[in-house]
Amino acid sequence: PSYVVTPYLDAQKFRTEPQCKKWITGAQYSILDESYSLTHRKMKKDKLKPGNHILLCCGGSDPNRFSEYILQTLTDNSSLQVKVKVVIGQFFSKRLTNSLEKLAFQHPRSISLIFACHNISRLISECGVVIGSVGLIRYEAACLGKPSFLIQNNSNYQKYLHNFHNKGLGN
C-alpha cells in the first residue's frame, strides 16, 4: 500500500515498519463509528444505568481462543451469578464457535452468544463491564465510559499496554 495508519501509541517502537510509502502511527488516528457519539449522547440524556452483565469481546478472529479461556475460567471458578454476553467474531474458527456454543448450552441462563454484531456500541452501553483482549474495544469502552478488563495475549500487546500506562492513559 502507499499509506498505512496504525492507531496505537508509539507503534513505531514495537512494530516493524510496513513496506509502504508513508506510515503514520498514534492513538489520535483511531476512528470510531458514529454510533459511539450517538450512544454517548443518549446515555447523557437518558442517564442509563450500567447493566448487570459482562460483555466478552475478543476481536474478529480470536486465534488464541481467548474468549473460550475467559468464559471457561468464569464458569469453573464461580456459580456464574452474572450473565455473560459473548460476541462471536466473523472470523472465529468453527472449532472455537462449537466450544462456545457448548458452554452456552451448559449455562443457558448465564451465557448468551451474539453472532453478526452490527452495533457493538449498543452492547457496550448496556453492559456493566467489558472483558476482552486489547484492541479497539479499549477505545470503544472508554468512549462509552464503561470499565473494562483487557488482557494482552502476546508481546506486542504487552508493549502496547505499557505505552498506554507510561502516557498516563491506562493502568
Protein Blocks (a to p, Z undefined) as FASTA:
>chain_A
ZZdcdfbehklmmpccdddfbdcedjklpccdfklmmmmmmmmmnopacdfbdcddebjn
omnommmmmmmmmmmmpghlaccdddddfkbcfklmmmmmmmmmmmmmlpccdehiablm
lmmmmpmbdcddedjklmmmmmnopacddddfbfklmmmmmmmmmnopaZZ
